[in-house]
Amino acid sequence: MPEIKVRIASPVGLHARPASQFVKAAAKHAGTVSIARPGADPVDARSMLSVLSLAIRHGEEVVISAEGEGAEAVLAELSDLMSTVDA
C-alpha cells in the first residue's frame, strides 16, 4: 500500500475545518485511505471522528496511505492539502 509522510502546516493542526477538508478529499477516493502518527495504528481517513480523535497538532508528522486505483493521485492531493497553510 503506497504511503507518504506529511508535516501538518495548519496553525490549528488537523482540527475542525482542516480536518473536514481532509476527510472530504479522502472520501472522493474509491479505495481505502488511512492516516496515522508514525508507528501508530492507522484510522480511516474518511471518518471525521476518527481523524479528530488523533488530535494532530501543527508541525506534527503523519503517515497517509491509500490503496486502490488512483492511490498515488489521492496521496498527492492529500499531501498538498496538509502541507499548505489554510486554516
PyMOL Python script that loads the backbone (N, CA, C, O; Angstrom):
from pymol import cmd

cmd.read_pdbstr("""\
ATOM      1  N   MET A   1       0.849  -1.167   0.000  1.00  0.00           N
ATOM      2  CA  MET A   1       0.000   0.000   0.000  1.00  0.00           C
ATOM      3  C   MET A   1       0.907   1.246   0.000  1.00  0.00           C
ATOM      4  O   MET A   1       1.737   1.401   0.895  1.00  0.00           O
ATOM      5  N   PRO A   2       0.754   2.126  -0.988  1.00  0.00           N
ATOM      6  CA  PRO A   2       1.574   3.338  -1.029  1.00  0.00           C
ATOM      7  C   PRO A   2       1.275   4.253   0.156  1.00  0.00           C
ATOM      8  O   PRO A   2       0.133   4.355   0.605  1.00  0.00           O
ATOM      9  N   GLU A   3       2.318   4.918   0.656  1.00  0.00           N
ATOM     10  CA  GLU A   3       2.133   5.841   1.753  1.00  0.00           C
ATOM     11  C   GLU A   3       3.097   7.011   1.639  1.00  0.00           C
ATOM     12  O   GLU A   3       4.125   6.930   0.968  1.00  0.00           O
ATOM     13  N   ILE A   4       2.740   8.106   2.314  1.00  0.00           N
ATOM     14  CA  ILE A   4       3.595   9.284   2.353  1.00  0.00           C
ATOM     15  C   ILE A   4       3.596   9.833   3.774  1.00  0.00           C
ATOM     16  O   ILE A   4       2.654   9.613   4.535  1.00  0.00           O
ATOM     17  N   LYS A   5       4.658  10.548   4.124  1.00  0.00           N
ATOM     18  CA  LYS A   5       4.720  11.253   5.398  1.00  0.00           C
ATOM     19  C   LYS A   5       4.564  12.733   5.103  1.00  0.00           C
ATOM     20  O   LYS A   5       5.172  13.265   4.174  1.00  0.00           O
ATOM     21  N   VAL A   6       3.740  13.388   5.911  1.00  0.00           N
ATOM     22  CA  VAL A   6       3.442  14.800   5.708  1.00  0.00           C
ATOM     23  C   VAL A   6       3.504  15.522   7.050  1.00  0.00           C
ATOM     24  O   VAL A   6       3.027  15.007   8.061  1.00  0.00           O
ATOM     25  N   ARG A   7       4.092  16.714   7.053  1.00  0.00           N
ATOM     26  CA  ARG A   7       4.088  17.560   8.241  1.00  0.00           C
ATOM     27  C   ARG A   7       2.900  18.519   8.136  1.00  0.00           C
ATOM     28  O   ARG A   7       2.711  19.160   7.102  1.00  0.00           O
ATOM     29  N   ILE A   8       2.110  18.617   9.188  1.00  0.00           N
ATOM     30  CA  ILE A   8       0.894  19.428   9.188  1.00  0.00           C
ATOM     31  C   ILE A   8       1.256  20.913   9.282  1.00  0.00           C
ATOM     32  O   ILE A   8       1.897  21.353  10.237  1.00  0.00           O
ATOM     33  N   ALA A   9       0.831  21.674   8.269  1.00  0.00           N
ATOM     34  CA  ALA A   9       1.166  23.092   8.197  1.00  0.00           C
ATOM     35  C   ALA A   9       0.134  23.989   8.853  1.00  0.00           C
ATOM     36  O   ALA A   9       0.466  25.100   9.267  1.00  0.00           O
ATOM     37  N   SER A  10      -1.095  23.544   8.957  1.00  0.00           N
ATOM     38  CA  SER A  10      -2.157  24.377   9.513  1.00  0.00           C
ATOM     39  C   SER A  10      -1.820  24.786  10.946  1.00  0.00           C
ATOM     40  O   SER A  10      -1.453  23.936  11.757  1.00  0.00           O
ATOM     41  N   PRO A  11      -1.941  26.077  11.268  1.00  0.00           N
ATOM     42  CA  PRO A  11      -1.631  26.528  12.629  1.00  0.00           C
ATOM     43  C   PRO A  11      -2.525  25.908  13.702  1.00  0.00           C
ATOM     44  O   PRO A  11      -2.143  25.866  14.871  1.00  0.00           O
ATOM     45  N   VAL A  12      -3.702  25.430  13.323  1.00  0.00           N
ATOM     46  CA  VAL A  12      -4.595  24.785  14.293  1.00  0.00           C
ATOM     47  C   VAL A  12      -4.484  23.263  14.253  1.00  0.00           C
ATOM     48  O   VAL A  12      -5.245  22.564  14.921  1.00  0.00           O
ATOM     49  N   GLY A  13      -3.544  22.757  13.477  1.00  0.00           N
ATOM     50  CA  GLY A  13      -3.384  21.312  13.351  1.00  0.00           C
ATOM     51  C   GLY A  13      -4.490  20.720  12.498  1.00  0.00           C
ATOM     52  O   GLY A  13      -5.075  21.409  11.662  1.00  0.00           O
ATOM     53  N   LEU A  14      -4.769  19.473  12.703  1.00  0.00           N
ATOM     54  CA  LEU A  14      -5.816  18.789  11.937  1.00  0.00           C
ATOM     55  C   LEU A  14      -7.087  18.808  12.783  1.00  0.00           C
ATOM     56  O   LEU A  14      -7.535  17.785  13.301  1.00  0.00           O
ATOM     57  N   HIS A  15      -7.646  20.009  12.901  1.00  0.00           N
ATOM     58  CA  HIS A  15      -8.806  20.231  13.754  1.00  0.00           C
ATOM     59  C   HIS A  15      -9.880  20.958  12.959  1.00  0.00           C
ATOM     60  O   HIS A  15      -9.562  21.815  12.135  1.00  0.00           O
ATOM     61  N   ALA A  16     -11.119  20.637  13.187  1.00  0.00           N
ATOM     62  CA  ALA A  16     -12.300  21.285  12.601  1.00  0.00           C
ATOM     63  C   ALA A  16     -12.201  21.480  11.083  1.00  0.00           C
ATOM     64  O   ALA A  16     -12.324  20.515  10.329  1.00  0.00           O
ATOM     65  N   ARG A  17     -11.983  22.698  10.638  1.00  0.00           N
ATOM     66  CA  ARG A  17     -12.015  22.983   9.197  1.00  0.00           C
ATOM     67  C   ARG A  17     -10.954  22.212   8.414  1.00  0.00           C
ATOM     68  O   ARG A  17     -11.298  21.587   7.411  1.00  0.00           O
ATOM     69  N   PRO A  18      -9.670  22.224   8.822  1.00  0.00           N
ATOM     70  CA  PRO A  18      -8.686  21.447   8.063  1.00  0.00           C
ATOM     71  C   PRO A  18      -9.019  19.953   8.032  1.00  0.00           C
ATOM     72  O   PRO A  18      -8.823  19.292   7.012  1.00  0.00           O
ATOM     73  N   ALA A  19      -9.519  19.426   9.147  1.00  0.00           N
ATOM     74  CA  ALA A  19      -9.891  18.009   9.188  1.00  0.00           C
ATOM     75  C   ALA A  19     -11.056  17.739   8.248  1.00  0.00           C
ATOM     76  O   ALA A  19     -11.080  16.715   7.566  1.00  0.00           O
ATOM     77  N   SER A  20     -12.010  18.639   8.208  1.00  0.00           N
ATOM     78  CA  SER A  20     -13.159  18.490   7.319  1.00  0.00           C
ATOM     79  C   SER A  20     -12.723  18.475   5.857  1.00  0.00           C
ATOM     80  O   SER A  20     -13.191  17.648   5.074  1.00  0.00           O
ATOM     81  N   GLN A  21     -11.834  19.383   5.493  1.00  0.00           N
ATOM     82  CA  GLN A  21     -11.316  19.414   4.124  1.00  0.00           C
ATOM     83  C   GLN A  21     -10.575  18.126   3.793  1.00  0.00           C
ATOM     84  O   GLN A  21     -10.719  17.581   2.699  1.00  0.00           O
ATOM     85  N   PHE A  22      -9.780  17.645   4.748  1.00  0.00           N
ATOM     86  CA  PHE A  22      -9.023  16.409   4.558  1.00  0.00           C
ATOM     87  C   PHE A  22      -9.961  15.223   4.365  1.00  0.00           C
ATOM     88  O   PHE A  22      -9.777  14.428   3.444  1.00  0.00           O
ATOM     89  N   VAL A  23     -10.967  15.102   5.232  1.00  0.00           N
ATOM     90  CA  VAL A  23     -11.907  13.974   5.165  1.00  0.00           C
ATOM     91  C   VAL A  23     -12.683  13.996   3.846  1.00  0.00           C
ATOM     92  O   VAL A  23     -12.875  12.950   3.225  1.00  0.00           O
ATOM     93  N   LYS A  24     -13.127  15.167   3.418  1.00  0.00           N
ATOM     94  CA  LYS A  24     -13.856  15.280   2.151  1.00  0.00           C
ATOM     95  C   LYS A  24     -12.982  14.863   0.972  1.00  0.00           C
ATOM     96  O   LYS A  24     -13.451  14.175   0.066  1.00  0.00           O
ATOM     97  N   ALA A  25     -11.729  15.272   0.980  1.00  0.00           N
ATOM     98  CA  ALA A  25     -10.811  14.892  -0.104  1.00  0.00           C
ATOM     99  C   ALA A  25     -10.555  13.387  -0.085  1.00  0.00           C
ATOM    100  O   ALA A  25     -10.516  12.755  -1.140  1.00  0.00           O
ATOM    101  N   ALA A  26     -10.382  12.807   1.101  1.00  0.00           N
ATOM    102  CA  ALA A  26     -10.144  11.364   1.217  1.00  0.00           C
ATOM    103  C   ALA A  26     -11.364  10.563   0.777  1.00  0.00           C
ATOM    104  O   ALA A  26     -11.232   9.488   0.193  1.00  0.00           O
ATOM    105  N   ALA A  27     -12.551  11.093   1.061  1.00  0.00           N
ATOM    106  CA  ALA A  27     -13.797  10.387   0.746  1.00  0.00           C
ATOM    107  C   ALA A  27     -14.049  10.289  -0.755  1.00  0.00           C
ATOM    108  O   ALA A  27     -14.822   9.436  -1.191  1.00  0.00           O
ATOM    109  N   LYS A  28     -13.417  11.137  -1.547  1.00  0.00           N
ATOM    110  CA  LYS A  28     -13.581  11.076  -3.004  1.00  0.00           C
ATOM    111  C   LYS A  28     -12.901   9.849  -3.602  1.00  0.00           C
ATOM    112  O   LYS A  28     -13.217   9.452  -4.723  1.00  0.00           O
ATOM    113  N   HIS A  29     -11.972   9.248  -2.865  1.00  0.00           N
ATOM    114  CA  HIS A  29     -11.227   8.091  -3.352  1.00  0.00           C
ATOM    115  C   HIS A  29     -12.047   6.816  -3.125  1.00  0.00           C
ATOM    116  O   HIS A  29     -12.551   6.574  -2.028  1.00  0.00           O
ATOM    117  N   ALA A  30     -12.168   6.023  -4.162  1.00  0.00           N
ATOM    118  CA  ALA A  30     -12.980   4.804  -4.076  1.00  0.00           C
ATOM    119  C   ALA A  30     -12.327   3.718  -3.210  1.00  0.00           C
ATOM    120  O   ALA A  30     -13.021   2.855  -2.673  1.00  0.00           O
ATOM    121  N   GLY A  31     -11.013   3.758  -3.076  1.00  0.00           N
ATOM    122  CA  GLY A  31     -10.309   2.737  -2.305  1.00  0.00           C
ATOM    123  C   GLY A  31     -10.195   3.102  -0.835  1.00  0.00           C
ATOM    124  O   GLY A  31     -10.932   3.949  -0.331  1.00  0.00           O
ATOM    125  N   THR A  32      -9.268   2.456  -0.162  1.00  0.00           N
ATOM    126  CA  THR A  32      -9.025   2.665   1.256  1.00  0.00           C
ATOM    127  C   THR A  32      -8.021   3.798   1.451  1.00  0.00           C
ATOM    128  O   THR A  32      -6.995   3.849   0.772  1.00  0.00           O
ATOM    129  N   VAL A  33      -8.317   4.701   2.376  1.00  0.00           N
ATOM    130  CA  VAL A  33      -7.393   5.779   2.729  1.00  0.00           C
ATOM    131  C   VAL A  33      -7.306   5.811   4.250  1.00  0.00           C
ATOM    132  O   VAL A  33      -8.328   5.790   4.936  1.00  0.00           O
ATOM    133  N   SER A  34      -6.081   5.862   4.775  1.00  0.00           N
ATOM    134  CA  SER A  34      -5.918   5.911   6.224  1.00  0.00           C
ATOM    135  C   SER A  34      -4.868   6.945   6.608  1.00  0.00           C
ATOM    136  O   SER A  34      -4.050   7.364   5.788  1.00  0.00           O
ATOM    137  N   ILE A  35      -4.912   7.344   7.874  1.00  0.00           N
ATOM    138  CA  ILE A  35      -3.964   8.319   8.420  1.00  0.00           C
ATOM    139  C   ILE A  35      -3.545   7.842   9.803  1.00  0.00           C
ATOM    140  O   ILE A  35      -4.336   7.248  10.535  1.00  0.00           O
ATOM    141  N   ALA A  36      -2.281   8.113  10.151  1.00  0.00           N
ATOM    142  CA  ALA A  36      -1.768   7.693  11.461  1.00  0.00           C
ATOM    143  C   ALA A  36      -0.562   8.539  11.836  1.00  0.00           C
ATOM    144  O   ALA A  36       0.068   9.170  10.988  1.00  0.00           O
ATOM    145  N   ARG A  37      -0.262   8.536  13.114  1.00  0.00           N
ATOM    146  CA  ARG A  37       1.027   9.063  13.556  1.00  0.00           C
ATOM    147  C   ARG A  37       2.050   7.986  13.196  1.00  0.00           C
ATOM    148  O   ARG A  37       1.705   6.805  13.171  1.00  0.00           O
ATOM    149  N   PRO A  38       3.301   8.367  12.916  1.00  0.00           N
ATOM    150  CA  PRO A  38       4.308   7.345  12.608  1.00  0.00           C
ATOM    151  C   PRO A  38       4.401   6.300  13.721  1.00  0.00           C
ATOM    152  O   PRO A  38       4.544   6.639  14.895  1.00  0.00           O
ATOM    153  N   GLY A  39       4.318   5.047  13.339  1.00  0.00           N
ATOM    154  CA  GLY A  39       4.419   3.947  14.292  1.00  0.00           C
ATOM    155  C   GLY A  39       3.142   3.605  15.035  1.00  0.00           C
ATOM    156  O   GLY A  39       3.128   2.671  15.837  1.00  0.00           O
ATOM    157  N   ALA A  40       2.066   4.345  14.783  1.00  0.00           N
ATOM    158  CA  ALA A  40       0.795   4.080  15.469  1.00  0.00           C
ATOM    159  C   ALA A  40      -0.182   3.391  14.525  1.00  0.00           C
ATOM    160  O   ALA A  40       0.046   3.330  13.316  1.00  0.00           O
ATOM    161  N   ASP A  41      -1.257   2.881  15.079  1.00  0.00           N
ATOM    162  CA  ASP A  41      -2.283   2.235  14.265  1.00  0.00           C
ATOM    163  C   ASP A  41      -3.015   3.283  13.422  1.00  0.00           C
ATOM    164  O   ASP A  41      -3.346   4.361  13.916  1.00  0.00           O
ATOM    165  N   PRO A  42      -3.263   2.966  12.159  1.00  0.00           N
ATOM    166  CA  PRO A  42      -3.965   3.924  11.296  1.00  0.00           C
ATOM    167  C   PRO A  42      -5.463   3.933  11.569  1.00  0.00           C
ATOM    168  O   PRO A  42      -6.030   2.971  12.086  1.00  0.00           O
ATOM    169  N   VAL A  43      -6.090   5.066  11.201  1.00  0.00           N
ATOM    170  CA  VAL A  43      -7.548   5.189  11.278  1.00  0.00           C
ATOM    171  C   VAL A  43      -8.070   5.524   9.886  1.00  0.00           C
ATOM    172  O   VAL A  43      -7.312   5.947   9.014  1.00  0.00           O
ATOM    173  N   ASP A  44      -9.355   5.332   9.690  1.00  0.00           N
ATOM    174  CA  ASP A  44      -9.999   5.622   8.416  1.00  0.00           C
ATOM    175  C   ASP A  44      -9.976   7.130   8.173  1.00  0.00           C
ATOM    176  O   ASP A  44     -10.540   7.898   8.953  1.00  0.00           O
ATOM    177  N   ALA A  45      -9.328   7.549   7.097  1.00  0.00           N
ATOM    178  CA  ALA A  45      -9.207   8.975   6.777  1.00  0.00           C
ATOM    179  C   ALA A  45     -10.512   9.565   6.273  1.00  0.00           C
ATOM    180  O   ALA A  45     -10.616  10.780   6.110  1.00  0.00           O
ATOM    181  N   ARG A  46     -11.508   8.728   6.022  1.00  0.00           N
ATOM    182  CA  ARG A  46     -12.807   9.212   5.550  1.00  0.00           C
ATOM    183  C   ARG A  46     -13.795   9.399   6.694  1.00  0.00           C
ATOM    184  O   ARG A  46     -14.961   9.719   6.464  1.00  0.00           O
ATOM    185  N   SER A  47     -13.332   9.201   7.920  1.00  0.00           N
ATOM    186  CA  SER A  47     -14.174   9.353   9.106  1.00  0.00           C
ATOM    187  C   SER A  47     -13.730  10.584   9.893  1.00  0.00           C
ATOM    188  O   SER A  47     -12.616  10.625  10.416  1.00  0.00           O
ATOM    189  N   MET A  48     -14.600  11.578   9.973  1.00  0.00           N
ATOM    190  CA  MET A  48     -14.281  12.812  10.697  1.00  0.00           C
ATOM    191  C   MET A  48     -13.944  12.522  12.159  1.00  0.00           C
ATOM    192  O   MET A  48     -12.970  13.062  12.683  1.00  0.00           O
ATOM    193  N   LEU A  49     -14.726  11.688  12.818  1.00  0.00           N
ATOM    194  CA  LEU A  49     -14.470  11.373  14.221  1.00  0.00           C
ATOM    195  C   LEU A  49     -13.123  10.678  14.412  1.00  0.00           C
ATOM    196  O   LEU A  49     -12.403  10.963  15.369  1.00  0.00           O
ATOM    197  N   SER A  50     -12.788   9.773  13.506  1.00  0.00           N
ATOM    198  CA  SER A  50     -11.512   9.073  13.614  1.00  0.00           C
ATOM    199  C   SER A  50     -10.346  10.026  13.436  1.00  0.00           C
ATOM    200  O   SER A  50      -9.363   9.961  14.174  1.00  0.00           O
ATOM    201  N   VAL A  51     -10.456  10.915  12.453  1.00  0.00           N
ATOM    202  CA  VAL A  51      -9.374  11.883  12.192  1.00  0.00           C
ATOM    203  C   VAL A  51      -9.238  12.843  13.371  1.00  0.00           C
ATOM    204  O   VAL A  51      -8.123  13.111  13.820  1.00  0.00           O
ATOM    205  N   LEU A  52     -10.344  13.359  13.874  1.00  0.00           N
ATOM    206  CA  LEU A  52     -10.283  14.278  15.012  1.00  0.00           C
ATOM    207  C   LEU A  52      -9.748  13.590  16.272  1.00  0.00           C
ATOM    208  O   LEU A  52      -9.095  14.228  17.098  1.00  0.00           O
ATOM    209  N   SER A  53     -10.023  12.292  16.420  1.00  0.00           N
ATOM    210  CA  SER A  53      -9.563  11.568  17.610  1.00  0.00           C
ATOM    211  C   SER A  53      -8.041  11.487  17.689  1.00  0.00           C
ATOM    212  O   SER A  53      -7.492  11.247  18.764  1.00  0.00           O
ATOM    213  N   LEU A  54      -7.358  11.685  16.569  1.00  0.00           N
ATOM    214  CA  LEU A  54      -5.897  11.660  16.577  1.00  0.00           C
ATOM    215  C   LEU A  54      -5.307  12.904  17.245  1.00  0.00           C
ATOM    216  O   LEU A  54      -4.166  12.874  17.705  1.00  0.00           O
ATOM    217  N   ALA A  55      -6.072  13.995  17.302  1.00  0.00           N
ATOM    218  CA  ALA A  55      -5.640  15.251  17.931  1.00  0.00           C
ATOM    219  C   ALA A  55      -4.267  15.691  17.408  1.00  0.00           C
ATOM    220  O   ALA A  55      -3.354  15.971  18.185  1.00  0.00           O
ATOM    221  N   ILE A  56      -4.140  15.745  16.110  1.00  0.00           N
ATOM    222  CA  ILE A  56      -2.866  16.091  15.472  1.00  0.00           C
ATOM    223  C   ILE A  56      -2.685  17.602  15.492  1.00  0.00           C
ATOM    224  O   ILE A  56      -3.580  18.354  15.108  1.00  0.00           O
ATOM    225  N   ARG A  57      -1.519  18.031  15.944  1.00  0.00           N
ATOM    226  CA  ARG A  57      -1.221  19.449  16.095  1.00  0.00           C
ATOM    227  C   ARG A  57      -0.331  19.969  14.972  1.00  0.00           C
ATOM    228  O   ARG A  57       0.258  19.206  14.207  1.00  0.00           O
ATOM    229  N   HIS A  58      -0.258  21.285  14.904  1.00  0.00           N
ATOM    230  CA  HIS A  58       0.610  21.957  13.940  1.00  0.00           C
ATOM    231  C   HIS A  58       2.046  21.432  14.060  1.00  0.00           C
ATOM    232  O   HIS A  58       2.578  21.296  15.162  1.00  0.00           O
ATOM    233  N   GLY A  59       2.652  21.144  12.932  1.00  0.00           N
ATOM    234  CA  GLY A  59       4.042  20.706  12.904  1.00  0.00           C
ATOM    235  C   GLY A  59       4.254  19.219  13.095  1.00  0.00           C
ATOM    236  O   GLY A  59       5.360  18.724  12.874  1.00  0.00           O
ATOM    237  N   GLU A  60       3.221  18.491  13.500  1.00  0.00           N
ATOM    238  CA  GLU A  60       3.370  17.048  13.677  1.00  0.00           C
ATOM    239  C   GLU A  60       3.418  16.349  12.320  1.00  0.00           C
ATOM    240  O   GLU A  60       2.886  16.848  11.329  1.00  0.00           O
ATOM    241  N   GLU A  61       4.053  15.206  12.297  1.00  0.00           N
ATOM    242  CA  GLU A  61       4.136  14.412  11.085  1.00  0.00           C
ATOM    243  C   GLU A  61       3.099  13.296  11.140  1.00  0.00           C
ATOM    244  O   GLU A  61       2.880  12.687  12.187  1.00  0.00           O
ATOM    245  N   VAL A  62       2.462  13.036   9.993  1.00  0.00           N
ATOM    246  CA  VAL A  62       1.502  11.946   9.884  1.00  0.00           C
ATOM    247  C   VAL A  62       1.872  11.075   8.690  1.00  0.00           C
ATOM    248  O   VAL A  62       2.582  11.503   7.779  1.00  0.00           O
ATOM    249  N   VAL A  63       1.380   9.859   8.718  1.00  0.00           N
ATOM    250  CA  VAL A  63       1.547   8.932   7.605  1.00  0.00           C
ATOM    251  C   VAL A  63       0.171   8.726   6.976  1.00  0.00           C
ATOM    252  O   VAL A  63      -0.778   8.304   7.638  1.00  0.00           O
ATOM    253  N   ILE A  64       0.088   9.034   5.692  1.00  0.00           N
ATOM    254  CA  ILE A  64      -1.160   8.846   4.955  1.00  0.00           C
ATOM    255  C   ILE A  64      -0.927   7.716   3.966  1.00  0.00           C
ATOM    256  O   ILE A  64       0.066   7.718   3.239  1.00  0.00           O
ATOM    257  N   SER A  65      -1.837   6.751   3.936  1.00  0.00           N
ATOM    258  CA  SER A  65      -1.707   5.644   2.996  1.00  0.00           C
ATOM    259  C   SER A  65      -3.019   5.472   2.234  1.00  0.00           C
ATOM    260  O   SER A  65      -4.101   5.798   2.722  1.00  0.00           O
ATOM    261  N   ALA A  66      -2.879   4.952   1.027  1.00  0.00           N
ATOM    262  CA  ALA A  66      -4.056   4.735   0.177  1.00  0.00           C
ATOM    263  C   ALA A  66      -3.871   3.451  -0.605  1.00  0.00           C
ATOM    264  O   ALA A  66      -2.752   3.056  -0.931  1.00  0.00           O
ATOM    265  N   GLU A  67      -4.982   2.814  -0.898  1.00  0.00           N
ATOM    266  CA  GLU A  67      -4.970   1.565  -1.658  1.00  0.00           C
ATOM    267  C   GLU A  67      -6.093   1.629  -2.682  1.00  0.00           C
ATOM    268  O   GLU A  67      -7.169   2.160  -2.407  1.00  0.00           O
ATOM    269  N   GLY A  68      -5.837   1.093  -3.844  1.00  0.00           N
ATOM    270  CA  GLY A  68      -6.846   1.085  -4.894  1.00  0.00           C
ATOM    271  C   GLY A  68      -6.412   1.915  -6.079  1.00  0.00           C
ATOM    272  O   GLY A  68      -5.336   2.513  -6.082  1.00  0.00           O
ATOM    273  N   GLU A  69      -7.266   1.942  -7.086  1.00  0.00           N
ATOM    274  CA  GLU A  69      -6.974   2.693  -8.299  1.00  0.00           C
ATOM    275  C   GLU A  69      -6.877   4.184  -7.975  1.00  0.00           C
ATOM    276  O   GLU A  69      -7.748   4.735  -7.303  1.00  0.00           O
ATOM    277  N   GLY A  70      -5.828   4.825  -8.449  1.00  0.00           N
ATOM    278  CA  GLY A  70      -5.629   6.245  -8.214  1.00  0.00           C
ATOM    279  C   GLY A  70      -5.037   6.579  -6.859  1.00  0.00           C
ATOM    280  O   GLY A  70      -5.112   7.724  -6.414  1.00  0.00           O
ATOM    281  N   ALA A  71      -4.448   5.590  -6.195  1.00  0.00           N
ATOM    282  CA  ALA A  71      -3.893   5.798  -4.855  1.00  0.00           C
ATOM    283  C   ALA A  71      -2.820   6.880  -4.848  1.00  0.00           C
ATOM    284  O   ALA A  71      -2.800   7.725  -3.953  1.00  0.00           O
ATOM    285  N   GLU A  72      -1.933   6.863  -5.830  1.00  0.00           N
ATOM    286  CA  GLU A  72      -0.854   7.858  -5.886  1.00  0.00           C
ATOM    287  C   GLU A  72      -1.424   9.262  -6.030  1.00  0.00           C
ATOM    288  O   GLU A  72      -0.919  10.200  -5.413  1.00  0.00           O
ATOM    289  N   ALA A  73      -2.471   9.418  -6.835  1.00  0.00           N
ATOM    290  CA  ALA A  73      -3.078  10.733  -7.055  1.00  0.00           C
ATOM    291  C   ALA A  73      -3.736  11.251  -5.774  1.00  0.00           C
ATOM    292  O   ALA A  73      -3.603  12.430  -5.447  1.00  0.00           O
ATOM    293  N   VAL A  74      -4.441  10.385  -5.052  1.00  0.00           N
ATOM    294  CA  VAL A  74      -5.090  10.832  -3.818  1.00  0.00           C
ATOM    295  C   VAL A  74      -4.040  11.174  -2.763  1.00  0.00           C
ATOM    296  O   VAL A  74      -4.230  12.108  -1.984  1.00  0.00           O
ATOM    297  N   LEU A  75      -2.939  10.431  -2.728  1.00  0.00           N
ATOM    298  CA  LEU A  75      -1.867  10.757  -1.784  1.00  0.00           C
ATOM    299  C   LEU A  75      -1.261  12.119  -2.100  1.00  0.00           C
ATOM    300  O   LEU A  75      -0.974  12.897  -1.190  1.00  0.00           O
ATOM    301  N   ALA A  76      -1.066  12.409  -3.370  1.00  0.00           N
ATOM    302  CA  ALA A  76      -0.527  13.712  -3.772  1.00  0.00           C
ATOM    303  C   ALA A  76      -1.487  14.836  -3.376  1.00  0.00           C
ATOM    304  O   ALA A  76      -1.056  15.870  -2.866  1.00  0.00           O
ATOM    305  N   GLU A  77      -2.774  14.637  -3.607  1.00  0.00           N
ATOM    306  CA  GLU A  77      -3.773  15.654  -3.258  1.00  0.00           C
ATOM    307  C   GLU A  77      -3.820  15.884  -1.749  1.00  0.00           C
ATOM    308  O   GLU A  77      -3.848  17.029  -1.298  1.00  0.00           O
ATOM    309  N   LEU A  78      -3.828  14.817  -0.975  1.00  0.00           N
ATOM    310  CA  LEU A  78      -3.891  14.946   0.476  1.00  0.00           C
ATOM    311  C   LEU A  78      -2.610  15.546   1.040  1.00  0.00           C
ATOM    312  O   LEU A  78      -2.653  16.323   1.994  1.00  0.00           O
ATOM    313  N   SER A  79      -1.487  15.193   0.460  1.00  0.00           N
ATOM    314  CA  SER A  79      -0.213  15.769   0.881  1.00  0.00           C
ATOM    315  C   SER A  79      -0.197  17.271   0.648  1.00  0.00           C
ATOM    316  O   SER A  79       0.209  18.035   1.523  1.00  0.00           O
ATOM    317  N   ASP A  80      -0.637  17.694  -0.529  1.00  0.00           N
ATOM    318  CA  ASP A  80      -0.700  19.128  -0.825  1.00  0.00           C
ATOM    319  C   ASP A  80      -1.632  19.841   0.143  1.00  0.00           C
ATOM    320  O   ASP A  80      -1.322  20.934   0.618  1.00  0.00           O
ATOM    321  N   LEU A  81      -2.752  19.237   0.430  1.00  0.00           N
ATOM    322  CA  LEU A  81      -3.740  19.833   1.322  1.00  0.00           C
ATOM    323  C   LEU A  81      -3.176  20.011   2.741  1.00  0.00           C
ATOM    324  O   LEU A  81      -3.385  21.053   3.362  1.00  0.00           O
ATOM    325  N   MET A  82      -2.468  19.007   3.249  1.00  0.00           N
ATOM    326  CA  MET A  82      -1.976  19.054   4.613  1.00  0.00           C
ATOM    327  C   MET A  82      -0.714  19.888   4.769  1.00  0.00           C
ATOM    328  O   MET A  82      -0.435  20.383   5.861  1.00  0.00           O
ATOM    329  N   SER A  83       0.048  20.051   3.706  1.00  0.00           N
ATOM    330  CA  SER A  83       1.287  20.828   3.798  1.00  0.00           C
ATOM    331  C   SER A  83       1.094  22.289   3.426  1.00  0.00           C
ATOM    332  O   SER A  83       2.066  23.038   3.328  1.00  0.00           O
ATOM    333  N   THR A  84      -0.159  22.704   3.216  1.00  0.00           N
ATOM    334  CA  THR A  84      -0.489  24.076   2.883  1.00  0.00           C
ATOM    335  C   THR A  84      -1.171  24.734   4.074  1.00  0.00           C
ATOM    336  O   THR A  84      -2.056  24.149   4.697  1.00  0.00           O
ATOM    337  N   VAL A  85      -0.752  25.952   4.382  1.00  0.00           N
ATOM    338  CA  VAL A  85      -1.380  26.682   5.486  1.00  0.00           C
ATOM    339  C   VAL A  85      -2.662  27.306   4.973  1.00  0.00           C
ATOM    340  O   VAL A  85      -2.633  28.257   4.191  1.00  0.00           O
ATOM    341  N   ASP A  86      -3.796  26.763   5.420  1.00  0.00           N
ATOM    342  CA  ASP A  86      -5.103  27.280   5.025  1.00  0.00           C
ATOM    343  C   ASP A  86      -6.114  26.920   6.104  1.00  0.00           C
ATOM    344  O   ASP A  86      -6.935  26.018   5.933  1.00  0.00           O
ATOM    345  N   ALA A  87      -6.040  27.625   7.194  1.00  0.00           N
ATOM    346  CA  ALA A  87      -6.946  27.329   8.309  1.00  0.00           C
ATOM    347  C   ALA A  87      -8.060  28.320   8.247  1.00  0.00           C
ATOM    348  O   ALA A  87      -8.963  28.286   9.083  1.00  0.00           O
TER     349      ALA A  87
END
""", "prot")
cmd.dss("prot")
cmd.show_as("cartoon", "prot")
cmd.util.cbc("prot")
cmd.orient("prot")
